[in-house]
């Protein structure tokens, strides 16, 4: 025997009266993809760190100082920047898809 208060109908969430439609939509987006803004911040911070490191190792390469160790480190920094750009763009596409 079903519970007296249960329905087989799908429940549609109702917008609380104390929220504007924009605030409600933002909350729904946060529920769909939690911590999106934090992830984007981490991608930007790591990308900036990799960019600065890349500049340092590029300067060492141009100066000819310790090329054997500077070249792999420079390649690693370029890889970090490329990965962060890829992840950030992926996050933006996911954000655009969830808004539509």
Secondary structure as the mmCIF struct_conf table of DSSP 4:
data_model
#
loop_
_struct_conf.conf_type_id
_struct_conf.id
_struct_conf.beg_label_comp_id
_struct_conf.beg_label_asym_id
_struct_conf.beg_label_seq_id
_struct_conf.end_label_comp_id
_struct_conf.end_label_asym_id
_struct_conf.end_label_seq_id
TURN_TY1_P TURN_TY1_P1 UNK A 4 UNK A 5
BEND BEND1 UNK A 8 UNK A 9
HELX_LH_PP_P HELX_LH_PP_P1 UNK A 10 UNK A 16
TURN_TY1_P TURN_TY1_P2 UNK A 17 UNK A 18
BEND BEND2 UNK A 19 UNK A 19
HELX_RH_AL_P HELX_RH_AL_P1 UNK A 21 UNK A 32
BEND BEND3 UNK A 33 UNK A 33
TURN_TY1_P TURN_TY1_P3 UNK A 34 UNK A 35
HELX_RH_AL_P HELX_RH_AL_P2 UNK A 36 UNK A 63
TURN_TY1_P TURN_TY1_P4 UNK A 64 UNK A 64
BEND BEND4 UNK A 65 UNK A 66
HELX_RH_AL_P HELX_RH_AL_P3 UNK A 67 UNK A 99
#
